[in-house]
């Protein structure tokens, strides 16, 4: 029988691990190498986030976890630097990312130890997903939540928000924010049910630690079994939505609109979307050639 996996700093490059004596683990994104990519999800951070649930679940010293970001933001979401060719055709690296994204959602939902997120500044895209996967979300007044997949990348909001937002705020509000790409400021996020509490930025970690300390001091089996019971309901919805969402995101990655969105972002101009995928583009080009 193998030994349980434990949460160790040596296993993480972009996450700072602090294990407190009372069983609270504080996990801080520390990817601050460029101002415009503060705590953004590159391959390394995505992989490390994906391995957290197993370590938290198995480590006998951990009773509760807090996830937060260093600097002024929780996470600005995916690293927008191009990772695909200009043709938009998927790569093995991209396919691995999609598998990890799907596994990440499932693993966090199956984690029965309580997780809190302490959010200041931007929580966008995958950063928003990770923040909202927490059982309790404490937001600072500077916090803003959103999913810019559609407008910044020309792709489906497939990292988990299309499954999580309808559960938290209802389908109508979810459609408004995900389709328009508008960000939700902290007070509005609290009003519609995205977050549980809003405090001053300087009090975010203090308040989150207060709640985490209470949970860590509680009866662990009762807390974990109660969370697991609630998660069975959540899983019914997410399992119906998330595999489809990831699949269609994979399709939309192979479109001109995705390529155009990345080009517009790099060139700091408004994108011009056409709705063409690779097959439609080649068909149109073939027709034009035949007509000429």
Residue pairs with C-beta under 8 A, 6 or more apart in sequence:
4 58
4 59
4 60
5 54
5 55
5 58
5 59
6 55
6 58
6 59
6 60
6 61
7 17
7 19
7 25
7 52
7 55
7 56
7 59
7 61
7 62
8 17
8 55
9 16
9 17
11 48
11 51
11 55
12 48
13 44
13 48
14 29
14 30
14 31
14 42
14 44
14 45
14 48
15 27
15 28
15 29
15 30
15 45
15 48
15 49
15 52
16 27
16 28
16 29
16 30
16 70
17 25
17 26
17 27
18 25
18 26
18 27
18 28
19 25
19 61
19 62
20 26
22 63
22 213
22 216
22 217
23 61
23 62
23 63
23 64
23 216
24 62
24 63
24 64
24 65
24 66
24 209
24 212
24 213
24 216
25 56
25 59
25 62
25 64
25 65
25 66
26 65
26 66
26 68
26 209
27 52
27 65
27 66
27 67
27 68
28 68
28 69
28 70
29 39
29 45
29 67
29 68
29 69
29 70
29 74
29 75
30 39
30 70
31 37
31 38
31 39
31 40
31 42
31 45
32 38
32 39
32 70
32 71
36 76
37 76
37 79
37 80
37 81
38 69
38 71
38 72
38 73
38 75
38 76
38 121
38 122
39 45
39 69
39 70
39 71
39 73
39 74
39 75
39 76
39 127
40 75
40 76
40 77
40 78
40 79
40 80
40 127
41 49
41 75
41 77
41 78
41 79
41 125
41 126
41 127
42 79
43 93
43 97
46 97
46 100
46 101
46 104
46 126
47 100
49 104
49 130
50 100
50 103
50 104
50 107
52 65
52 67
53 104
53 107
53 108
53 110
53 111
54 107
56 62
56 65
56 111
56 113
56 115
57 110
57 111
57 112
57 113
62 113
63 113
63 215
63 216
63 220
64 113
64 114
64 115
64 116
64 212
64 215
64 216
65 113
65 114
65 115
65 116
65 212
66 115
66 116
66 117
66 118
66 205
66 208
66 209
66 212
67 115
67 116
67 117
67 118
67 130
67 131
67 134
68 74
68 117
68 118
68 119
68 204
68 205
68 208
69 75
69 119
69 120
69 121
69 127
71 121
72 120
72 121
72 142
73 120
73 121
73 122
73 123
73 127
74 117
74 118
74 119
74 120
74 121
74 122
74 123
74 127
74 131
74 143
75 122
75 123
75 124
75 126
75 127
75 128
75 130
75 131
76 122
76 124
76 125
76 127
77 122
77 124
77 125
77 126
77 127
77 128
77 148
78 125
78 126
78 153
78 159
80 152
80 153
80 262
80 265
82 262
82 266
83 91
83 93
83 94
84 90
84 91
84 94
84 253
85 91
86 259
87 259
87 278
88 253
88 254
88 255
88 256
88 258
88 259
88 278
89 254
89 278
90 250
90 253
90 254
94 253
95 250
98 246
98 249
98 250
101 126
101 158
101 159
101 160
101 246
102 242
102 243
102 246
104 160
105 129
105 133
105 160
105 163
105 238
105 242
106 238
106 239
106 242
108 115
108 130
108 133
109 133
109 231
109 234
109 235
109 238
110 231
110 235
112 224
112 225
112 227
112 228
112 231
113 224
113 227
114 135
114 136
114 212
114 215
114 223
114 224
114 227
115 133
115 134
115 135
115 136
116 134
116 135
116 136
116 137
116 138
116 208
116 211
116 212
117 123
117 130
117 131
117 132
117 133
117 134
117 136
117 137
117 138
117 208
118 138
118 204
118 205
118 208
119 131
119 137
119 138
119 139
119 140
119 143
119 145
119 195
119 204
120 139
120 140
120 142
120 143
120 201
120 204
121 140
121 142
121 143
121 144
122 143
122 144
122 146
122 183
123 130
123 131
123 132
123 143
123 144
123 145
123 146
124 144
124 145
124 146
124 147
124 148
124 183
125 146
125 147
125 148
125 149
125 159
125 161
126 159
126 160
128 145
128 146
128 147
128 161
129 159
129 160
129 161
129 164
131 137
131 145
132 145
132 160
132 161
132 164
132 165
132 168
132 194
133 160
133 164
135 227
136 196
136 208
136 211
137 194
137 195
137 196
137 197
138 195
138 196
138 197
138 198
138 199
138 204
138 207
138 208
138 211
139 145
139 186
139 189
139 190
139 195
139 197
139 198
139 199
139 204
140 186
140 198
140 199
140 200
140 201
140 203
140 204
141 186
141 187
141 198
141 199
141 200
141 201
142 186
142 201
143 185
143 186
143 189
143 195
143 198
144 183
144 184
144 185
144 186
145 183
145 184
145 189
145 194
145 195
146 177
146 181
146 182
146 183
146 184
147 157
147 159
147 161
147 165
147 177
147 178
147 181
148 181
149 155
149 156
149 157
149 158
149 159
149 161
149 249
150 156
150 157
150 178
150 179
150 181
151 181
151 261
151 271
152 181
152 261
152 265
153 258
153 261
153 262
153 265
154 252
154 255
154 257
154 258
154 259
154 260
154 261
154 262
154 271
154 273
155 249
155 252
155 253
155 255
155 257
155 258
155 261
156 162
156 245
156 248
156 249
156 252
157 178
157 245
157 249
158 245
158 246
158 248
158 249
159 249
160 238
160 242
160 245
161 178
162 174
162 178
162 241
162 245
163 237
163 238
163 241
163 242
163 245
164 238
165 173
165 174
165 177
165 178
165 194
166 174
166 237
166 241
167 234
167 237
167 238
168 174
168 193
168 194
169 177
169 192
169 193
169 194
173 192
176 182
177 184
184 192
184 194
186 195
186 198
187 198
189 195
189 198
190 196
190 197
190 198
197 207
199 207
215 223
251 277
252 258
252 277
254 277
254 278
255 275
255 276
255 277
255 278
256 274
256 276
256 277
256 278
256 281
257 271
257 273
257 274
257 275
257 276
260 271
260 272
260 273
260 274
261 271
261 273
263 271
264 270
264 271
264 272
265 271
276 284
